[in-house]
């Protein structure tokens, strides 16, 4: 700015640099004083004129400043701070300033020049003039100049005084102008008022004449009469309006009278609605029971067969008493014989006393044995009666069972179906065969089932009646598939697997679901990265295969060492890449800067392994963004190579983590970024040059699932979908939510080796002992056995409601409980915050925070705690609430995602009692959590017996993988059958 100000002045050509090397002090002082004043004032044209007269002096001073660097800063600052006044200064036309020759300054300067001229003339006339004289002359000239400048100062201050006066006068002038304006306005107003007055006067006189006219004749056409008529009409209209309003008021009051009856009807309707809802839920229950009915039916007929066998056994047993009877008769015969012999002996009068004695004892014995025989006879008879009764009962129950079974099979009404139904089915099957939509073998099998009136083919037909030809075909082929196949070949590709490589719930799902599917008769295999930080001691028979699988990455092939081993009975392949970046040699699972590269490499290598191993899986199931690349890789690269037997299932365990990266990074694993970086494929919603791995898997998979039905709904919304809601909506047909289960072998309090004392729902003593053990271990107060202990085991991330977890600690303390937290955070500031809390409560007798990951300790906390807190902001499924219940710790949760599908409030009367298992709250705030905790504490303290029943009920709930695995099985089968159907169409 300083240079700008100076150059502007220099540009005007008023430089004195050629004549003076330093500015005179007075000149500087003057210029600064003048320029400051100018900045502070709003100048009138007159002032401007005065200023222009001074301009050469100011400009001179500014030029001096431009020469003196020391002064630049000061001037520049002032120049910039007073930009506006300076600009007005700069825009002043310089010509005006130059042309004004009447300036006082100029007078002083000209007198100096005159003196100089005289002196110069003298010098010419007297060339021998002395130096001292010259100096004296210059001094004189200087004095004159100083005098002139002082004069100038005076004149300027006078001018300022004058200027103040002028300003004053100008203000007064402006005031006077304003007053004149007001006066003129008032005059106009007065005129207007006068006009109005006149008008009013004429109006009054005309009204008077109307009044007078009332007594005389009225002119109908007169404007007043017309106006009057108008007024009357208006009046009439108003009356009508009032009438209408009255009617409306009456209506309203009638409605008000009807209100109570309407309310009554409303409440009746609500009651019937509730009833209908409960009927609906009953009906839904019945529908779900119907599926199991068939199995029950089969079980019943098995029972009938068993009972029949029992009956046969019973008949054999019944024969035994009759054998006894036969023996009795034989004995009787013997007795008779002996009696005859005795009689004979008596008749022959054998006179022997001994013999007589013998005879008497014999008689006694005979009497005794007769008596015994009679008694046993009685006993046998009563036993036979009992047998007969039980046989009758057995027959009755057999009949009952038969009837029940008959009734149930009638419900399924196979026989009730007309022959026409079966014939139509046969024709459909034949049609498909002729159209070559099904193979001869499939047709044979389906016809056989139809011929035998198999309930499954009837169900398949009824279920697919309204569906497309393609879907119908898939449903029927599924029947032949399940009849011929010993099970499916399912391969999970994942980044975690419990217990060897677990970060969260994903690890539990891989082993839990894998084992459940294996139990159902499927061939299950798992592919994992070979991390350096895995728990190798939990892998059985681990060994490296004598093979190297080469996989593509970044334009070349890299070797991968393949390891195999079993984890809890599941066969697992581990991939160890020989890549210089040592992708899985980092001492941790996730959170590396190159995670996108690490896992896209792994996905490619995993599919390559399956391809090179010549596997022909039915299902490849990938999980979360880390292995989401498998879906596009499979369909884009490997299907074209003929590796296409499988359907791809993708499960997203948490939509918060989607695996996004610059589009260019996708190229590394061999995917075609130009084809895939499109809004309907892998392009991320946030930027056009970003790709999204989860989006790719949703688009390219045949089945897409998430981990609970409620979460599946939540992610279809803008807030829940994290940018993927539209993608999920457009692929909604293949998207479903299946609630996770838990591994009930790993989480079983009656066999758990980690806990201090094993226990079960039938014997809760062990639970109390575990509570005491953990209090002792963590140095918590043990004085009150009944003091409730609240547990919390979690990753400390915002999703889990960390602010509410913090609140829960204080709330538990306030309510008189104890609190144990086990968790760690990948987010540094959260970890720090909890470290502070942990330190604060370091030696507190009721609170303990353990900020680490510790699987063994987690078992102890589940077993020891009475309540378990999960205040998540969102929760895709959540396993901890299920594990907690299995260990008899009652969950207190926020109603969201999978928590909403597995925890039902004990105080919610709309929920059937058998499902009530915990405490829930909706609002994600401290108030909501506090009130749920208060209710739980009250229940615990006031009703210990009912609390114990709740604990036992929770422990007996079935959260095993069985039913969830069946749902996955169903999805897989349907997808495989559909693919087979599509291959034939
Ligand atoms: P998420 O997968 O979101 O972490 P889940 O509730 O689905 O949450 O699964 C959490 C699993 O991780 C549970 O088995 C739980 O016991 C375990 N877990 C979480 N934090 C810890 C920890 N600090 N120490 C030991 N186990 C933990």
Boltz pocket constraint, residues with backbone or C-beta under 6 A from the ligand:
constraints:
  - pocket:
      binder: B
      contacts: [[A, 503], [A, 504], [A, 505], [A, 506], [A, 508], [A, 793], [A, 794], [A, 795], [A, 822], [A, 823], [A, 824], [A, 850], [A, 852], [A, 853], [A, 854], [A, 855], [A, 858], [A, 877], [A, 878], [A, 879], [A, 880], [A, 881], [A, 883]]
      max_distance: 6.0
